[in-house]
Structure formats: C-alpha cells, structure tokens
Amino acid sequence: MACNSVYPDFQAIPCPTFEDCFHAVDSGEAELAMIPIENSVAGRVADIHHLLPTTELSIIGEYFMPIRFQLMGIPGAKLENLTHVQSHVMALGQCRKIIRANGMTSIVGADTAGSARQVAERNDPTWGALAPELAAEVYGLDILARNVEDAAHNTTRFIILSKDKKQAVNTGQPVITTFIFRVRNVSAALYKSLGGFATNNVNMTKLESYQLEGQFFASMFYADIEGHPDDPNVTLAMEELAFYSAELKVVGVYNASPFREKIREPEENRALRPSPGV
C-alpha cells in the first residue's frame, strides 16, 4: 500500500523478510525498497536499525502512512466467539485494547496480510486476524470490527532505500539527514558528541541506541536531524560529532515529508509551555 501510494507506476515485489528487501535492491532485482522503520504507537520496527549499518544502500525519501487495522474472520464468524487473533507483532502491539477487552490470545504471524490468508485457510470461526481492509477483500474474510487501532494518530513511517547514493539538493526546503554513529570509549562522549547540535541550533528529531553485536558496553546510535550537511550549522555540528565518534556513517540526506509539518506542534502551544525549571 505504501509502495502504491508513493510510486503508483512501479511494480511492487514482495519479499519474505526485510533482509531480503535490502538484498533485492543491492542485487539489482529491485530499484527501491520501501521499509517501515517506526510506528507512533508501537515504536521502532525491529531489525531495521541492525540492517542499516551493514548495507551500502542509502535513504532517499520517507513516507508517513496512517495505519487502520480491521479485525477480520471467516464468513459467519462473530467477534464475541473469537479466542485467538493473529497478526504481525507490530500490529498486535498497536491493537492491545481490543485484544485485551475480548480476552483473545495473540498469535504472532510473519506479516498482516499473511495472517489474514492463514486465518482464511484455517477456516476456524474462533480465529481472527488484524490486517488492512484490502486483506479481507483478497482472502474473502468478513470484517468483524473496524479501525481497532489503539490511537487515532496511529502512523507508520517508511524509509525509501536506493543503491544510488544521491542526496537531496540543498535548495532551502526542509531536509532530513540520517546517520548512525558509535562514540569513543571516553567519559561523557555522548554528551560531548551531541553538544555541537545544541550550540549550532540543529534540531535532532530522533535518537535511538541499540546494542552492537551483542556487546552491552558498545552502543550504536541512530539519529535524524533537520538540515542539510551543506548548511554551515550542520557542518559544524557534524564535525564535532565526528571528533568524538569511533564510527560515523551518513545513510541518507533526503527531502522531509510534508507530513512533518502537519504534526509539528503549533508555535502558540510552545509559547504557553513553562520554561525549564518553572
């Protein structure tokens, strides 16, 4: 659905895993990869942050897609009779309320559409699936409850990856720069490495850490900032980051999605906030 929304003239190629998606682009089988990276309710999508450091693909764009989940079952099934519900782990995490309210057992599936297919094949009226409406149409299932996600703002952010390392042209339009880094093993290294973004007025919209190769003392960080590497303030901030980093890799410089402006907090709301320490 995300692929069709952004690239309606392209042919979407399904892959069993995220790693297979990366490989399809790297091998030339596919031109681009559309990969979900985080959700506004369930958080980051597992595996992606571990795959990015190992690939030579670059992020060339982003897409925010509102997510609406339908609870579906075989024809004739009733919501009150469901005992099990199957879906991707992220979908189950985004629909906890209806699962808990109906006392259903969550079953983790490989993906949402595949879960709908398996429920159809099982032909058991006590099993349901959480998936987009299109899956119900494809596999002949009845929708037992509509829009069952826990929050109306439920949105998934996708990144678009390419083998072509093209970067967005610095035209003054909003740009996101994504990079991964590992700090040196010195005192306050993270604090010092991020100081340049504060002193140079660079807004960091995302910062996440994850363990590197199973080592509890070696953390890799993933970050998004607003701005282009050619911007003087971003250049200075990145130079300071590089000084304290044992490893630094820019994985994408791309135009910011218009969706970011829709969700940005209004200026008047920020003005009403108490200042720090008040």
PATI-540645 format. One record per residue: residue in one letter; z, y, x of N, C-alpha, C, O in turn. Coordinates in steps of 0.2 Angstrom, whole numbers, plus 2048, in hexadecimal, padded with zeros to 3 digits. Example, Ala and Ser with C-alpha at 12.3 -4.5 7.8 and 13.67 -1.06 7.14 Angstrom:
a8277E48428277EA83E8277F084282A7EF847/s8237F58408247FB844827800840828806843/
***
This chain:
m8007FA8048008008008008068047FD80B803/a80480680A80480C80E7FD80D8127FB812812/c7FA8078147F48078177EF80A8127EB80F814/n7EF80880C7EA80B8077EB8128067E6816804/s7F18148067F281B8047F082080A7ED825809/v7F181E8107EF8228167E88218187E482681A/y7E581B8187DF81981A7DB8158157DA80F815/p7D981980F7D681580A7CF81280B7CD80D808/d7CC8148117C68118137C680B8187C180881A/f7CC80A81A7CD80581F7CF7FE81B7D17FE815/q7CE7F981E7D07F281C7D67F081F7D77F0825/a7DB7EF81B7E27ED81D7E27E581F7DF7E181B/i7E57E48257E57DD8277EC7DB8277F07DE82B/p7EE7D68237F57D48237F77D08297F37CC82C/c7FD7D182C7FF7CD8328067CA83080A7CD82C/p8087C483380E7C18318147C48338197C4830/t8147C883981A7CB83C8187D283F8127D3840/f81D7D684081B7DD8438187DC84A8147DF84C/e81B7D784E8187D58548117D485480D7D5858/d80F7D084F8087CE84E8047D584C7FE7D584E/c8077D98498037E08478027E384E7FC7E684F/f8077E48528067E78598007E485D7FC7E7860/h8017DD85D7FC7D98607F57DA85E7F07DA862/a7F47DB8577ED7DB8547EA7E28567E47E2858/v7EE7E78577EB7ED8597EA7ED8617E57EF863/d7EF7EA8657EE7EA86C7E87E686E7E57E7873/s7E67E086A7E17DC86B7DA7DF8697D57DC86B/g7DA7E48657D47E78627D27E485B7CD7E5858/e7D67DF8597D57DC8527D57E184D7D17E1848/a7DA7E684D7DB7EB8497DB7F284C7DC7F2852/e7D97F78497D87FE84C7DF80184C7E1804851/l7E38008477EA8038467EF7FF8437ED7F9840/a7F58008447FA7FD8417FF80183D80080783F/m8007FF83780580383280B7FF83280C7FA82F/i8118028358177FF83681D80383381E808834/p8217FF82F82780382C82C80383182D7FE835/i82F80983283480A83783B80B83584080A838/e83C80E82F84281082C84281182583D813822/n84781082284881181A84E81681985381581C/s84D81A81485381F81385981C81085E81F810/v85881680D85E81280B86180D80F86780D811/a85D80981285F80381685E80481D861800821/g85C80A82085C80B82785680982A851808828/r85780883185180683584F7FF8348537FA832/v8487FE8358457F78348467F383B8447F6840/a8497ED83A84A7EA8418447E884483F7E7841/d8457E784B83F7E584F83B7EA8528397EA858/i83A7F084E8357F58508377F88568337F985B/h83D7FA8578407FE85C8407F986383F7FC868/h8407F38628407EE8688387ED86A8377EC86F/l8347EE86582D7ED8668297F386A8257F286E/l82C7F98688297FF86B8297FF872824801875/p82E7FE87582E7FE87D82A7FA8808287FB886/t8287F487D8247EF88081C7F087F8187EC882/t81A7F587B8137F58798107FC87C81480087E/e80A7FC87D80680188080380587A80080A87B/l80580387480280786E80680E86D80B80E86F/s80281286A80581986980681B86280181885E/i80B81E86080B82185980782785880782C85C/i8028268537FE82C8527FF82F84B7FB83484A/g80482D84780583084180B82D83E80D828840/e80D82F83881282D83481182E82D80D83282B/y81482A82881382A82181982881E81C82381F/f81B82C81982182B81581F82880E81C82C80B/m82182280C81F82080682681E80282A81A803/p8268227FC82B8207F782B8197F58268167F3/i8318157F583180E7F483480D7ED83980F7EB/r8308097E88338077E28328007E182D7FD7E2/f8387FD7E08397F57E08397F37D883D7F67D4/q8367EE7D78367EB7D08397E47D18377E07D6/l83E7E27CC8407DC7CC83C7D77C883B7D97C2/m8397D27CA8347CE7C78367C77C78397C47CB/g8337C37C28347BC7C182E7B97BE82A7BD7BC/i82E7B27BD8297AF7BA8287B17B282D7B37B0/p8237B07AF8227B27A88277AE7A48287A87A4/g82B7B27A08307AF79C8377B079E83C7AE79B/a8387B17A583E7B27A88427B87A583F7BD7A3/k8487B87A584D7BD7A38517BF7A88547BB7AC/l8537C67A98577C97AE85E7C57AE8607C47B3/e8617C47A88677C27A88687BA7AA86D7B87AB/n8627B77AB8627B07AD8617AF7B48617A97B7/l85F7B47B885E7B47BF8647B27C38697B57C2/t8647AE7C78697AC7CC8687AD7D386C7AE7D7/h8617AE7D585F7AF7DC85A7B47DC8557B57D7/v85A7B97E18547BE7E18527BE7E98567BE7ED/q84C7BD7EA8497BD7F08457C37F28417C67EE/s8457C57F88417CB7FB8427CC8028467C8805/h83F7D08058407D280C8477D580D8497D8808/v84A7D48138517D68148527DE8138577E0810/m84D7E281484D7E981384D7EA80C8517EF809/a8497E78088497E88018507E67FD8527E97F9/l8527E07FF8597DE7FD85E7E47FE8637E57FA/g85E7E78048637EC8068627F28028667F6802/q85C7F37FF85A7F97FB85C7F87F485B7FD7F0/c85D7F27F285E7F17EB8657ED7EA8657E87E6/r86A7EF7ED8717EB7ED8747EC7E68777E77E4/k8737F27E38777F37DD8757EE7D78797EB7D4/i86E7ED7D686C7E87D186E7E17D386F7DD7CE/i86D7E07D986F7D97DB8767D77DA8787D27D7/r87B7DC7DC8827DB7DB8847DB7D38887D77D1/a8817E07CF8827E07C88817DA7C48847D97BF/n87B7D67C78797D07C387B7CA7C687A7C47C4/g8807CB7CC8827C57CF87D7C07D287E7BA7D2/m8787C37D48727BF7D78747BD7DE8777C17E2/t8717B77E18727B67E886B7B87EB8667B77E9/s86C7BC7F18667BF7F48637B97F98677B67FD/i85D7B97F98597B47FD8547B88018507BC7FF/v8557B88088517BC80C84A7B980D8497B380F/g8457BC80B83E7BA80C83A7BD81283D7C2815/a8347BB8148317BE81982E7C581882E7C981C/d82C7C681182A7CD80F82B7CD80782D7C8804/t82A7D380582A7D47FD8257D07F98277CD7F5/a81F7D17FB8197CE7F781A7C77F88187C37F3/g81B7C47FE81C7BD7FF8217BA7FB8217B47F9/s8277BE7FA82C7BB7F682A7BB7EF82C7B67EB/a8267BF7EC8237BF7E681F7B97E581F7B57E0/r81B7B87EA8167B27E981B7AB7E98197A77E5/q8207AB7ED8247A57ED8287A47E782979E7E5/v82A7A97E482D7A97DD8287A67D882A7A27D4/a8227A97D881D7A67D481C79F7D581B79B7D0/e81B79D7DB81A7967DC8207917DB81F78B7D9/r8267947DB82C7907DA82C78F7D282F7897D0/n82A7937CE82A7937C78317917C483178D7BF/d8367947C683D7937C483F79A7C183F79F7C4/p84179A7BA8437A07B78497A37B984B7A87B7/t84D79F7BE8537A27C08527A67C78577A97CA/w84C7A67C984B7A97D08467B07CE8427AF7CA/g8487B57D28447BB7D18427BE7D88457BB7DD/a83E7C37D883C7C67DF83C7CE7DE83B7D07D8/l83E7D17E383E7D87E48377DA7E88377D87EE/a8337DD7E482C7DF7E88297E57E482B7E77DE/p8247E87E78207ED7E381D7EB7DD81B7E57DD/e81B7EF7D98187ED7D28117E97D48107E57D0/l80E7EB7D98077E87DA8087E07DB8047DC7D9/a80E7DE7DE80F7D77DF8107D37D980D7CD7D8/a8137D67D48137D37CD80C7D27CA80B7CD7C7/e8087D77CB8017D67C87FD7D17CC7FA7CD7C9/v7FE7D07D37FA7CB7D77FD7C47D57F87C07D5/y8037C37D48067BC7D48087BB7CD80B7B57CB/g8067BF7C88077BD7C180E7BD7BF8107B87BB/l8127C17C181A7C17C081B7C77BA8177CC7BA/d8217C67B78237CB7B28287CF7B682C7CD7BA/i8287D67B482D7DA7B78337DB7B28327DC7AC/l8387D97B583E7D87B18437DE7B18467E07AC/a8427E27B68457E97B78417ED7BC83F7EB7C1/r8407F37BA83C7F87BD8407FD7C28467FF7C0/n83D7FE7C78408037CC8488027CD84C8067CB/v8497FD7D08507FA7D18537FC7D88597FA7D9/e8508007DC8528037E28598077E185A80A7DC/d85D8067E68648097E58648117E48688147E1/a85E8147E885E81C7E885781E7E685281B7E8/a8578237E28508267E084C8297E68468297E6/h85082B7EC84D82D7F284A8287F68488297FC/n84B8217F484981C7F884281D7FB83D81C7F8/t84181E80283B81F80583B81B80C84081B80F/t83581880D83481581482F81981882A81C816/r83181A81E82D81E82382981982782C81482A/f82281A82781E81582B81B81983181A81F831/i81A81683681781983C81081583D80F81083B/i80B81983F80481784080381684880381B84B/l80181084A80080F8517F980E8537F580B84F/s7F78108597F080F85B7F080D8637F580F866/k7EB80A8657EA80886C7E880F86F7E980F875/d7E581386C7E281A86E7E881E86F7EC82086A/k7EA8218757F08258777EE82C8757F0830879/k7EB82E8707EA83586E7F083886B7F4835868/q7F183E86D7F784286B7F48488677EF84A867/a7F984A8627F784F85E7F68568627F9857867/v7F18598607EF8608637F48658617F686585B/n7F78698667FC86E8657F98748627F7879865/t7F987485B7F687A8587FB87E8547F9883851/g80187D85580688085280987D84C80E87F849/q80587884980887484380D87084580E86E84B/p81186E84081786984281586384581185F843/v81886184B81785B84E81D85785082285A851/i81D85185082284C85282184985881B846859/t82684985D82584686382A840863830841862/t82883A86482C83486482D83186B82783186F/f83383086E83382D87483982887483E828870/i83982487983F81F87A84182088283D822886/f84882088384B82188985181D88A85481B886/r85381C89185981989385C81D89885981F89D/v86281F89786682489B8688208A286981A8A2/r8698248A786C8228AD8738208AC8778228A7/n87681B8B087D8198AF88181E8B388481C8B8/v8828248B08868298B388A82C8AD88882B8A7/s89082F8AF8958318AA8918378A688E83B8A8/a89283689F88F83B89A88883C89B885841899/a88483789C87D83789D87983989787583D897/l87B83689187883788B87983E889875842887/y87F84188A88184888887D84C88C87A851889/k87C84B89287885089787184F89586D854895/s86F84989486784889386584C88C85F84E88C/l86A84C88786884F88186985788186785A87C/g86D85988686F86088686986588686986A883/g86386388985D86788A85A86888385786E882/f85B86487E85886587785C86A87485986E870/a86386A87586786F87286687687586587B871/t86687787B86587D87E85E88087E85D88687E/n85987C87C85287E87C85087E87484A87F873/n85587D87085387E86984E87986684987B863/v84F87386884A86E86684E869861853867862/n84B86985B84E86585684D85D85684785B856/m85285985785285285885384F85185985084E/t84E84C84E84F84A847851843847853840841/k85183F84C85383884C855836853852838858/l85B83285485D82F85A861829858865829855/e85E82485B86181D85A86281986085E81A865/s86781586186881186786880A86586980885F/y8668068698667FF8688667FB86F8647FE874/q8697F586F86B7F28758647EF8798607ED875/l8647F087F85E7EE88385F7E78868647E688A/e85B7E288485B7DC8868617D88868637D488B/g8657D988186B7D68808717D88848777D5884/q8707DE8888757E188C8797E68888767EB886/f8807E58888847EA8848857F08878877F5884/f8847F088E8857F789287E7FA89387F800896/a8797F88918727FB89286F7FD88B86C7F8888/s86F80388986D80588386680988486580D888/m86180787F85B80B87F85C81087985F80E874/f85981687985981A87485281C87184D81C875/y85181D86B84B81F86884C825864851827861/a84882A86684983186384283486083D833863/d84383885B83E83C858840844859846845858/i83C84885B83D84F85C837853858832850858/e83985985683485D85383186285983586585C/g82B86185A82786585F82386186382385B863/h81E86586781986286B81B86287281E867874/p81A85D87681C85D87E81986388181C865886/d81486687F81186C882815873880814878884/d81987287B81E87887982287987F826875882/p82388088182788188782F87E88683287C88B/n83187F88083887D87F83987588083E872882/v83487287D83486A87D833868884836863886/t82E86B88882D86A88F83486A893835865897/l83786F89283E87089684386B894846868898/a84386988D84886488B84685D88D84B85988F/m84085C88D83E85589083F85489784084F89A/e83E85A89B83F85A8A28478588A48488548A8/e84B85B8A085285A8A085485389F85884F8A2/l85185089985284989784F84589D85384089E/a84A8468A08478428A584C8418AB84C83C8AE/f84F8478AC8548478B28598428B285B83F8B7/y85C8418AB86183C8AA85F8368A88648318A6/s8598348A785682E8A48548298AA85182B8AF/a8568238A985481E8AE84D81B8AB8498188AF/e84B81D8A584581B8A284381F89C848821898/l83D82289C83B82689783482589582F82589A/k83282488F82B82388D82A82688682D825881/v82582B88682382E88081E82987D81982787F/v81F82787681B82287381782686D81382286A/g81882C86C81382F86781483786781A839867/v80F83A86680F84186480A84285E80484285F/y80D84485880984385380B84984D81084B84E/n80684A84980784F84480D84D83F80D84783D/a81185183D81784F83981484F832810852830/s81784A82E81584982781784F82381C851824/p81385181E81585681A81B85481681E859813/f81C84E81582284C81282984E81582E84F811/r82985081B82F85381E83085981B83685B81B/e82C85D81A82D86481783086381083486780E/k82E85E80C83185D80583885B80683C85D801/i83A85880B84185580B84685A80F84C859810/r84385F81384786381784B86781284A86A80D/e85286881585786B811855873810853876815/p85587680A85487D80985888180D85E88080E/e85588781085988B81485F88E81186488F814/e85F88F80A86489280786A88D80787088F807/n86988780686E88280687288280D87888180D/r86E88281287188281987588881A87A88881D/a87388E81787789481887E894814882897816/l87E88F80F88588F80C88988A80F88F88980D/r88788681488C88281889188581C88F88B81F/p89788381C89C88682189A88582889788082A/s89C88A82C89A88983389F8848368A4883834/p89D88183C8A187C83F8A887E8408A9884843/g8AD87A83F8B487C8408B787F83A8BD88083A/v8B38818358B688582F8B987F82A8BB881825/
***
